Amino acid sequence: MNRHTLSRRRFLAAGAAATTAGLESLAHAYPIRSANEKLNIAMVGVGKGGVGGVLNLPRMARENIVAMCDIDEQYAGPNFEKYPKARRWTDFRRMLDRQKDIDAVVVSTPDHSHAVIAITAMRHGKHVYCEKPLARCIGEVRQMREVARQTKVATQMGNHGTYEPSFRRAVEIIQSGAIGQVTQVHTWSDRPLSFWKQSVARPKDTPRVPAHLDWDLFLGPAPVRPYHPIYHPFTWRGWWDFGTGVLGDIICHTVNMAYLALDLQYPTRISTRSEGLMAETAPKWAEMVFEFPARGKQPPVTVTWYEAGHKPPLALALGEPLPGNGALLIGDKGRLLQTDMYGAYHKLLPTDHYADYTPPAQTLPRARIGHQQEWIDSAKTGSPTMANFEYAGRLTEAFLVGNVALRTGQTLQWDGEAMKATNCPEAQRFVHPEYRKGWSLD
């Protein structure tokens, strides 16, 4: 096993690079083309029940789908049949090496293979759209940010609500001071209830690998283990070698609005509590508290995360019903309740206080059609994406540290720029993943 680490030179270069906000465009290194000219897109991960096959593929179909890659011929079969002109691949590395007409790559695979696929694609000069969370581990996310800066291709993470006009309107409302100085954010999800199992032991039986599945490629950089249907398809999310639990699956959606509006960076202290945490799988439920420092004139902010149906006290929402997935921002003048997972809907509280409220003038651009289209437009014209890898990577790093705290069992004092827990050296093994022989980010 080889532990991947950033070299000191590369780490310092990454730290010295200017932090680019989600609304700013990086200086693109690729040719600009007409908005009417179609991109040649390769889709990696197109299973019939996954986000790649159900959501991303249909929304990319206005362009040219020239390649489709999946490790499971049966799971991807229905989507393979819908796009018979696309070349079919099992190994993304061979696809990128051999198929020369690809302009852009969409990564919709399990979390543990996001980084290696996205980084390989960027180094091939391809634009990359990658599902959330950006990667499984903080060290991987940091390297994705660095490679995006170096290659200057168009990037976007799949926290889909970011494009919504109402999401951007809510950010403008918060930044206008309508609810005053925000000091608390509460965000929650009903998952994994009815979605996948957590707090379970590794199965002891070792069924035969189905003929339609390339199990070795599913494992990718993860340690070798026997095949079992408990991992694939979709149910990999609760296993630490493959996924990031509920936190990684959902918080990039639910906290996105607050993180952007409040200009949060990295938390400095993270504490957790949970039930049923196991060495290989996420717990039955967890609650996490992230403490962010003051930013200029803005006060410190505490972000509290709840999962598995746990929610903040109803009194904090002034009696307003809380949805299954959402967020609540508490300011000294009022509150904003995000009433869905993605931030497309929100409500100002107390409602009678804001009955005659007039929103501020627009300050943020509005995306055309949708989140995927914003990335496509960026790849063609150099226009900015809001969830580019610089912003989305910082967002992902800021909250994946919750899993680090959870797995160490300690309250962490966190240095976000250095990706280091100053009071817990053993945390580093969860920051930088181990890769099995033959797999590397270098």
C-alpha positions in Angstrom: 0.0 0.0 0.0 1.3 3.4 -0.9 0.2 6.5 1.0 -0.4 9.4 -1.3 0.8 12.8 0.1 1.3 16.2 -1.4 4.9 17.2 -1.8 6.0 20.2 0.2 6.6 22.2 -3.0 3.2 21.3 -4.4 1.5 22.0 -1.1 3.0 25.4 -0.7 2.1 26.3 -4.3 -1.5 25.3 -3.6 -1.6 27.3 -0.4 -0.1 30.4 -2.1 -2.6 30.3 -4.9 -5.3 32.9 -4.6 -8.6 31.5 -3.4 -11.1 31.8 -6.2 -14.8 32.3 -5.1 -17.5 30.4 -6.9 -18.6 33.4 -8.8 -15.2 34.1 -10.4 -13.9 32.6 -13.6 -10.5 31.1 -13.7 -8.3 32.2 -16.7 -9.2 29.4 -19.1 -6.4 27.7 -21.1 -8.7 26.2 -23.8 -10.0 27.6 -27.0 -13.3 29.5 -26.9 -16.0 28.2 -29.2 -19.5 29.2 -30.2 -22.2 28.5 -27.7 -24.1 26.7 -30.4 -21.2 24.3 -31.1 -21.7 21.0 -29.4 -19.3 19.4 -26.9 -18.2 15.8 -27.2 -18.9 14.4 -23.8 -17.8 11.2 -22.1 -19.9 9.9 -19.3 -18.2 7.9 -16.5 -20.8 6.1 -14.4 -24.2 5.7 -16.2 -26.0 3.1 -14.1 -29.8 3.0 -14.5 -30.4 3.9 -10.8 -27.5 6.3 -10.2 -27.3 10.0 -10.5 -25.2 9.7 -13.7 -27.8 7.7 -15.5 -30.9 9.2 -14.1 -29.9 12.9 -13.8 -26.7 13.9 -15.5 -27.0 11.9 -18.7 -30.4 13.3 -19.8 -29.3 16.8 -19.0 -26.1 16.4 -21.1 -27.9 14.8 -24.0 -28.3 18.1 -25.9 -24.5 17.8 -26.6 -22.8 14.9 -28.3 -22.5 11.9 -26.0 -19.5 10.2 -27.7 -18.4 7.8 -24.9 -20.0 6.0 -22.0 -17.9 4.2 -19.4 -19.2 1.9 -16.6 -17.8 -1.1 -14.7 -21.2 -2.9 -14.8 -22.6 -3.8 -18.2 -26.0 -4.9 -16.8 -26.5 -1.8 -14.5 -25.5 0.5 -17.3 -27.2 -1.5 -20.0 -30.4 0.5 -20.5 -28.5 3.7 -20.9 -25.9 2.1 -23.2 -28.9 1.1 -25.4 -30.3 4.6 -25.4 -27.1 6.0 -26.9 -25.9 3.4 -29.4 -23.5 5.9 -31.2 -21.5 6.4 -28.0 -18.4 4.2 -27.7 -18.6 1.8 -24.7 -15.8 1.5 -22.2 -15.2 -0.3 -18.9 -11.9 1.3 -18.0 -11.8 5.2 -18.0 -8.0 5.2 -18.4 -8.2 3.3 -21.7 -11.0 5.6 -22.8 -9.0 8.8 -22.1 -5.9 7.3 -23.7 -7.5 6.0 -26.8 -10.5 8.0 -27.7 -9.3 11.4 -29.0 -12.6 13.1 -29.8 -13.5 13.7 -26.1 -13.8 17.4 -25.0 -15.3 16.9 -21.6 -15.9 14.2 -18.9 -18.8 13.8 -16.4 -17.9 11.7 -13.3 -20.8 10.1 -11.6 -19.1 7.1 -9.8 -18.8 6.1 -6.2 -16.9 8.7 -4.1 -13.6 6.8 -3.8 -13.0 7.0 -7.5 -13.9 10.7 -8.1 -10.4 12.1 -7.6 -8.5 9.6 -9.8 -10.9 9.9 -12.7 -11.3 13.7 -12.5 -7.6 14.4 -12.1 -6.7 12.0 -15.0 -9.3 13.7 -17.2 -8.1 17.2 -16.3 -4.5 16.2 -17.1 -5.7 15.0 -20.5 -7.1 18.6 -21.0 -10.7 17.6 -20.6 -13.4 19.8 -18.9 -14.8 18.0 -15.8 -18.1 17.9 -14.1 -17.9 15.8 -11.0 -20.6 14.7 -8.6 -20.6 15.6 -5.0 -18.8 15.3 -2.7 -15.9 16.2 -4.8 -13.9 13.3 -3.4 -13.8 10.8 -0.5 -11.0 12.4 1.4 -9.8 15.9 2.0 -6.3 15.3 0.6 -7.9 14.2 -2.7 -10.1 17.3 -2.8 -7.1 19.6 -2.3 -5.3 17.9 -5.2 -8.3 18.2 -7.5 -8.4 22.0 -6.7 -4.7 22.2 -7.5 -4.9 20.3 -10.8 -7.9 22.4 -11.8 -5.8 25.6 -11.3 -3.0 24.1 -13.3 -5.0 22.9 -16.3 -7.5 25.8 -16.3 -10.3 23.6 -17.7 -14.0 24.3 -17.0 -15.1 22.5 -13.8 -18.3 22.1 -11.8 -19.4 20.0 -8.8 -22.9 18.5 -8.9 -24.5 20.4 -6.0 -27.4 21.0 -8.4 -29.4 23.6 -6.5 -26.6 26.2 -6.9 -27.9 27.2 -10.3 -31.5 27.9 -9.1 -32.5 31.5 -9.3 -34.1 31.2 -5.9 -30.9 29.8 -4.4 -29.0 32.8 -5.7 -31.8 35.1 -4.6 -31.5 33.7 -1.0 -27.8 34.3 -1.0 -28.4 38.0 -2.0 -31.0 38.3 0.8 -28.7 36.9 3.4 -25.8 39.1 2.2 -28.0 42.2 2.2 -28.4 41.9 6.0 -32.1 41.1 5.9 -31.8 38.6 8.8 -28.9 40.5 10.4 -25.6 38.9 11.6 -25.8 35.1 11.4 -24.2 33.2 14.2 -26.0 29.8 13.9 -26.7 27.5 11.0 -28.5 24.2 11.4 -28.7 21.7 8.5 -30.1 18.2 8.4 -31.0 15.1 6.3 -33.4 12.2 6.7 -30.9 9.9 5.0 -29.8 7.1 5.2 -33.3 6.0 6.3 -34.7 3.8 3.5 -31.8 4.6 1.2 -28.9 2.4 2.4 -27.6 0.6 5.5 -25.0 1.9 7.9 -23.5 0.5 11.1 -23.2 -3.0 9.6 -20.3 -5.5 9.7 -18.5 -6.7 6.6 -20.3 -9.8 5.2 -18.5 -13.1 5.7 -19.9 -14.9 2.6 -18.1 -14.3 -0.7 -20.4 -14.8 -3.6 -19.1 -15.1 -7.1 -18.5 -11.9 -9.0 -21.3 -11.5 -11.6 -20.0 -11.8 -15.2 -21.4 -8.4 -16.1 -19.3 -6.6 -13.4 -15.6 -5.7 -13.4 -15.1 -5.9 -9.6 -11.4 -4.9 -9.8 -12.3 -1.7 -11.5 -15.1 -1.0 -9.1 -12.5 -1.2 -6.3 -10.2 1.1 -8.2 -7.8 2.7 -5.6 -9.6 1.1 -2.6 -8.1 -1.9 -0.7 -9.0 -5.3 -2.1 -12.0 -7.0 -0.6 -14.2 -9.8 -1.9 -17.2 -8.9 -4.0 -20.6 -8.7 -2.3 -23.9 -7.2 -3.4 -24.0 -5.2 -0.2 -21.6 -2.7 -1.9 -22.9 -2.4 -5.4 -25.0 -0.8 -6.8 -25.6 2.4 -4.8 -25.3 0.8 -1.4 -21.6 1.7 -1.2 -22.3 5.1 0.4 -22.2 3.9 4.0 -18.8 2.1 3.6 -15.7 4.2 4.4 -13.6 2.6 1.7 -16.0 3.8 -0.9 -18.2 6.5 0.4 -18.6 9.4 2.9 -21.9 8.5 4.6 -24.8 10.9 4.8 -22.6 13.8 5.5 -20.7 13.5 2.2 -23.9 12.6 0.3 -26.0 15.5 1.4 -24.3 18.4 3.2 -22.8 19.8 0.0 -26.4 20.5 -1.0 -28.0 21.6 2.3 -25.2 23.9 3.6 -24.2 25.3 0.3 -26.4 28.4 0.5 -25.2 29.3 4.0 -21.6 28.6 3.2 -21.6 30.8 0.1 -23.7 33.6 1.6 -21.7 33.9 4.8 -18.3 33.6 3.1 -17.2 30.7 5.3 -13.8 29.1 4.8 -12.6 26.3 7.1 -13.9 25.4 10.6 -11.4 25.6 13.4 -13.1 23.2 15.9 -15.2 20.1 15.1 -17.0 17.9 17.6 -19.3 14.9 17.0 -21.6 12.4 18.6 -23.1 9.3 17.0 -24.6 5.9 17.6 -23.3 2.7 16.0 -20.1 3.9 14.5 -18.0 1.0 13.1 -14.5 0.8 11.7 -15.7 0.1 8.1 -19.1 1.7 8.1 -20.7 5.0 9.0 -22.9 5.1 12.1 -26.7 4.8 12.4 -26.8 8.5 13.0 -24.4 11.4 13.8 -24.6 15.0 14.8 -21.6 17.3 14.2 -20.8 20.8 15.2 -18.4 22.9 13.1 -17.1 26.2 14.5 -16.1 28.8 12.0 -14.1 31.9 13.0 -15.1 35.5 12.4 -14.6 36.9 8.9 -13.9 40.6 9.0 -16.9 42.3 10.5 -18.9 39.0 10.4 -19.1 37.1 13.7 -18.1 33.5 14.3 -20.6 30.9 13.0 -21.6 27.5 14.4 -22.9 25.0 11.9 -24.7 22.0 13.4 -25.3 18.9 11.2 -28.1 16.3 11.9 -28.9 13.1 10.0 -31.1 10.0 9.9 -34.2 12.1 10.7 -32.7 14.0 13.6 -33.4 17.7 13.4 -32.8 20.9 15.4 -35.4 21.9 18.1 -38.6 23.1 16.4 -38.5 26.2 18.6 -35.5 27.4 16.6 -37.8 27.6 13.5 -40.4 29.6 15.5 -42.8 26.7 15.2 -42.5 26.4 11.4 -42.5 22.8 10.2 -39.1 21.4 9.3 -38.7 19.4 6.0 -36.9 16.1 5.7 -33.8 17.9 4.3 -33.1 21.5 4.8 -31.2 24.3 6.7 -32.0 27.1 9.1 -29.9 30.3 9.4 -30.4 32.3 12.6 -29.5 35.9 12.6 -29.9 38.7 15.1 -32.8 40.3 13.1 -34.6 37.2 11.7 -34.2 33.7 10.3 -34.1 32.0 6.9 -35.5 28.5 6.6 -34.3 26.5 3.6 -37.2 24.1 2.9 -35.6 21.7 0.5 -32.4 19.8 0.0 -31.0 21.9 -2.7 -31.8 25.5 -1.6 -34.4 26.1 -4.3 -37.0 27.1 -1.7 -36.7 29.3 1.3 -38.8 31.3 3.8 -38.0 34.3 6.0 -39.1 34.1 9.6 -41.0 35.3 11.5 -43.4 35.4 8.5 -45.4 38.4 9.8 -42.2 40.4 10.2 -41.3 39.9 6.5 -44.9 40.2 5.1 -44.0 43.4 3.2 -40.3 42.6 2.7 -38.8 43.7 -0.6 -35.7 41.7 -1.7 -32.5 43.5 -2.6 -31.4 44.3 -6.1 -29.8 41.4 -8.0 -26.1 41.1 -7.5 -25.4 37.5 -8.7 -25.6 36.2 -12.3 -28.4 33.8 -13.2 -27.6 30.5 -14.9 -29.1 29.4 -18.2 -31.4 26.4 -18.0 -29.6 24.4 -15.3 -26.5 23.4 -13.4 -25.1 21.1 -16.0 -25.7 23.7 -18.7 -23.7 26.3 -16.7 -20.7 24.0 -17.0 -21.3 23.3 -20.6 -21.5 27.0 -21.3 -18.3 27.5 -19.4 -16.5 24.8 -21.4 -17.6 26.5 -24.6 -17.2 30.2 -23.9 -15.2 30.6 -20.7 -18.1 32.0 -18.7 -17.9 31.4 -14.9 -19.4 28.5 -13.0 -20.5 29.1 -9.5 -19.6 25.6 -8.2 -16.2 25.4 -9.8 -13.6 23.1 -8.2 -12.0 26.0 -6.2 -15.2 27.0 -4.4 -16.7 23.5 -4.4 -13.5 22.0 -3.2 -13.3 24.4 -0.3 -16.9 23.6 0.6 -16.2 19.9 0.5 -13.0 20.1 2.6 -14.8 22.3 5.2 -17.3 19.6 6.0 -15.6 16.3 5.2 -13.5 17.1 8.2 -16.6 16.1 10.2 -16.0 12.5 9.1 -12.4 12.8 10.3 -13.5 13.9 13.7 -16.1 11.2 13.8 -13.7 8.4 13.0 -11.0 9.6 15.4 -13.5 10.0 18.2 -12.0 13.3 19.2 -12.9 17.0 19.1 -10.5 18.3 16.5 -8.7 21.6 16.5 -8.4 22.1 12.7 -6.0 23.9 10.5 -7.8 23.9 7.2 -5.1 25.4 5.1 -2.6 22.7 6.3 -5.3 20.0 6.3 -4.2 19.0 9.8 -5.7 18.4 13.2 -3.2 20.2 15.5 -4.3 18.2 18.5 -4.7 14.7 16.9 -1.8 13.4 14.7 -3.7 10.2 14.1 -6.3 12.1 12.1 -3.9 12.3 9.1 -4.6 8.7 8.1 -8.2 9.9 7.3 -7.0 13.0 5.4 -4.8 11.3 2.9 -6.1 8.0 1.6 -4.1 4.9 0.8 -4.1 3.5 -2.7 -3.5 0.0 -3.7 -0.7 -0.9 -6.1 -1.2 0.4 -9.6 -3.4 3.4 -8.6 -2.1 6.8 -7.9 -3.0 10.5 -8.3 0.5 11.4 -9.5 
